[in-house]
Amino acid sequence: MPDVSLQTKRAYFAKVKRANYKASMRLEGIHNAKSDAKATRESILAKYKPSRS
């Protein structure tokens, strides 16, 4: 079996860790929709800025 570099091992571990985390969250009933648009800086500021009515 050829030697595998440390960088390759780290990349594989990170990939498996993410997959396991996603599966764990799914089993707990927490769903992360990828269709959600990324929030813009302006929308985040508007959300947390105190409204003056």
Secondary structure, 3 states (H helix, E strand, C coil): CCCCCHHHHHHHHHHHHHHHHHHHHHHCCCCCCCCCCCCCHHHHHHHHCCCCC
